[in-house]
Amino acid sequence: MRIVIDMQGAQTESRFRGIGRYSLSLAKGIVRNRGEHEVYLVLNGMLSDSIESIRTAFIGLLPQSHIRVWYAQGPVCDHNPANAARKEVAQRIRQACIDDLQPDVVHVTSTVEGYIDDAVIGSPLLDGKAVVSATLYDLIPLISPKQYLDNDAGYKKHYLEKFEAFKNYGLLLSISDFARQEALSLLPLHEATIVNVSTAADDIFRPITLSLDEREAFRKKFGLRDMFVLYSGGADERKNLPHLIKAFASIKAQVGNVQLVFAGKMPEYHVDRYRTLALEQGLSETDLVFTGYITDLELASLYSSCRVYVFPSWHEGFGLPPLEAMKCGAPVIGANTSSVPEVIGWSDATFDPFDIQAIADKLLQVLSDDVFRAALATHGLQRAEQFSWDLTGKASVSAFEQALSKVERSSGRVLEPMSTQDGIQTLVAALADGGHLQTDELDLERLAKAIDYSLQGPADKPTLFVDISELCKHDGKSGIQRVVRSLLVEWLKHPPEGYVIKPVYTKAGEPFYRYAAQFTTLFLGKEISEADLDDPISYRAGDIYLCLDLLMDVLPHKQAYLDTMRTHGVSIFFVVYDLLILQLPHCFVESLQEHYIKWINAVARYDGALCISRAVADELREWLVDNAPPRDRPFRIGAFHLGADIDQSMPSTGLPENPALRIESLEAFPHFLMVGTLEPRKGHAQTLDAFELLWAEGVQANLIIVGKHGWLVDELAARLVGHPELGKRLLWLEGVSDEYLEHLYNHSDCLIAASYGEGFGLPLIEAAQYSLPIIARDLPVFREVAGEFAWYFTGASAQDIADSLAEWLKLYENKQHPQSAEMPWLTWKGSAQQLIGEIDKCAF
Amino acid sequence: MDSGFYRAFEDRYRGSRELISSRLEAYLPFLAPLKTLYQDLPVLDLGCGRGEWLELLCREGYAPTGVDLDDGMLDACHALSLPASKDDAISALQKLPDNSLVAVTGFHLAEHIPFPVLQQLVAEALRVLRPAGLLILETPNAESLVVGTNSFYLDPTHERPLPNLLLSFLTEHSGFVKSKIVRLQEEQSLHDASRQVGVWDVLAGTSPDYSIVAQKEAAPEQLAAFETAFETSYGVSLDQLAVRYDQALERRFSGLEDQMAVGQAEYLTRDNFREAMESIQNRQTEQLLALQERSSNDMAVLQKQCFDLQQRHNDVAARADALQVDLNASLGNAHNWYLRAMAYEQQLEAMRHSTSWRITGPFRFAVRAVSWPFRSGRATAGQILRRGATHARLWLACRPALHRTVTAVLNRLPGLQAKLRSLHENPHVAQTPASASDPQHGVIDHAPLTQRGRIIESALKEAMMKGRK
């Protein structure tokens, strides 16, 4: 069975109140207890502020691909008659989106939304196939129209329409038995159509014991005494607070120093009224206390420490506060009308709310009889266990199953699978028939886009969007671009099983992404005529976006688009190569740091980072501890290793002409090789210092530095060029071909990796491939890559390094130095597989 | 010297057979008139080398023989069935009787032999030749700077360069009646007068080879046949090239000087420049003054307008005050009437409670029942109330104390407050203008339609078109 839940009840302003919390908790309960069934959530794209918190709430319960968003052109609120055409179009789009998922049961969390906001719920008759179910909260506006309906004619019309629609629902889930009975009495419904699935309270409500200090602070904050009678909830007339005040006042003399506390925010008007009433009844200024707005945790503390909790409301749909109080272990007494007795579950704990004397008697009983109070508390805790969201969820699911089987038996209904294409055609036809396309109010392009994004079919193989914007623009042959190219080649030639790979790119000036079709065709060596056009990308919930290239300057401008993708259900991940610019700022040009900080802060706002080594992953985690922006969703960090098969596509050839630049011209001592562009980070200067110390001591060793002149190394370059040992025991080769580099590797005796920081450590693997022994600085990333197959040194001074080198030379003479030939490394195939594995783990 | 070395050397630097042959064709015009004078045409080629000249002569109908000392060369000639034999040049000539040959030739031979031997060779040639017979000796032209300083010495067997005047003097002195210096093998394009001559051409463009063509004495009518060949000019000499080069430069410089003169004539002198600037400045000052005057005029007009507006505003304010006074008066009046109305009401109450009224009750009921169908609706009352409500609110807003009291009263009567609010509220809440970038109004993201989106759009358009029909 496939269940689709319309979550608009948790998206409108209601999400801050009871209906919103109920909708979200009910949906979670259904998802947790779905068993073999499939659940999808559909959300209204016009209420986009609420989408992120709903997605976050279901992490771990539902994959993002099962949380769908549909879009329409607003405004569509019922309040304004000018929105009528748009509202109908939106209803059809919503229905088409739901139909496209081919559900067996559709559940609407709140049917009455849409008067002042852009929520849209069409009549259940629009849906011809599935069983349409809705949550029935209460019919209080209908029962007290003077209070709720008669002020506003527009709202009254809206509400009555919705009320009439209740008759057409195939199933109604009520929040209490009382609500069910009430509905049956007001609507011509069959008994089996309404099922009571009850309600539950939040888990934050549990008995809380405060330390002495906390108690003191708490009491001071609210001006509480040791003993107080507690009420929490709203201040509507039906809550019956004046009677409570009167009843309390009448027994005050007999119970001593007890307060009456009203918790929660109440309108000023009511507060004034009640205060005046209390004074009139003979209570002192501090006998009646209003707390104003309090957090759930403070409320739980109040419940846990009150003498008795009283709930005198004469009309409720459910009555959550007494349940919360019972969960916290408070003795609870309440009215014996509407749904309250159903919650409390013990007739001795109830009273007639219309009778002030009855209230007073019950209060007195509880305050003076300790045994009774204790019994109430115990009963409360036990009773509270009968209400949980899991129970509600299970009850809902079985109600769905029963409704579905009844329908299938009676109509012999068979669901023919309908493709999304048919769904679109049906929708277009329906819109045309309804005459909506003729009005000028509709923007056809926006409508087409809304339909394109809303009707995307049940979850399929997710797409992995690989961002290669920099590579598309220009292949700069940097290290990072080598990684991007290699991974891309691997994924295009051997696509991973669980994903469809789509390379994408973005251009300056275009705030969106396109498929890199033309680039990919050329990249694979085919003719450009075979390529499709570079269309804008089409993304669905459950897809994954992975930024392979390092796009420091691009990312800040595309954030709006990425945010939209995320709202729609795409998980956004970035590959983080290193945090060197933050850790070694003196090794980089200043302006780069600013850009990098902007970039990494933007990355931290999204869903996760895939780092190229566990060391970088740890560093990122550490950085996030202090610098992460406030977020609800967890930030996933994964790590994978790069491949190390040497890029044999076009190896360059050529030997240096000048014989002085050949390794053979050096003396026949052990050759130490350093490979890499000269920059401060690579530690050439310190190594050279160390070697000078060794040479001064007469140690036999040669140092060969291979690397172009990078940045911030003018002093070092001058030192090398003018060095007295140049040509004898020191060589600096600025640009060598791959052929000659191979020659050097084969004829050297050791590779030195002296970087102060690295993202990965490819040079170590290169050395291992030639079985060249390695001496490396003791960095976590080098340990990770080379493990026990290298010799490590630490030290800030050149002397430390010189000593370490001397030690190694001694081992080398005895052939006891660490060998590197057995060092494990990955091919690009393995690296790509590892990356896919990490993405699988990190994806929501 | 090692013949193998010389062979290889020749192969590299001498040139191909075809090249040599084509060069040698230059001499045919000199030899052609000989065919008119004699039937048989024996020619002796000294140092025949690979035999290109022999081959050419055979083709042209002469009867050549060749001598050379190099076995390798002779083998090459014999391979082509050319009449060559191994002999020294001098001894070959000495073996021949007087007046036996029409021509004696020696290509690139003269520079290989010492001068006394050359003298002897020339003398023997004169003896051996028939009247009007030709002696042709070709040798590198040291006049060319490149040849004379460098390329002559490439061949290690060359003796020394032979200036052309030396060879011509030699033949003249030996008794030849005519001697012509024929320069050869220069770049053909140098003959074109329009070709630019540069320094390199001067240094290296001179004809790299020359030959001396000498003729034995004969009757004037016999010699006349050769005039054309002898009168033609050949080759390019060093002085020709140098002069051409100088002339070209001279032309260019004079051209430039002319242009400069023209430019200078048009160029502004310093005084002219100053005059021009002054006139521009004067014009600008005039314009600025005009602008200033115009703006001060505008300013005066605006000021006057402002003053008028101010006057009118003051008038309006005065009138508003007057109205206010009237309003107060009428409200006071209203209060007056209110009090009177209260008084009347009390009277009415008293009357209502009076016995006489109560007795006439049933009678009144009957009258009302009859006239019920003719009563009008309550609609008008609502409209009047609505209009009054706005005014009342405004009036209240100006009186804060009264406003506070009224608010307090209303707060205690929420029903009344709600009713008043609904009267006062505009039923149509102003719509927020649709902003271009929020999801509430259908703008999802700023991307254009995807491929599928475009298909959907055209389907919608189609449906819309169908609906319009």
Interface residues (C-beta under 8 A of the other chain):
Chain A: G45 M46 L47 S48 Y71 A72 Q73 G74 P75 H79 N80 A82 D118 N151 D152 G154 Y269 I424 Q425 V428 A429 L431 A432 G435 L437 Q438 D443 L444 E445 R446 L447 A448 K449 A450 I451 D452 Y453 P511 F512 Y513 D535 P536 I537 S538 A560 Y561 T564 M565
Chain B: N411 P414 A418 S422 P427 H428 V429 Q431 T432 A434 P439 Q440 H441 G442 V443 I444 D445 H446 A447 P448 L449 T450 Q451 R452 G453 R454 I456 E457 A459 L460 K461 A463 M464 K466 G467 R468
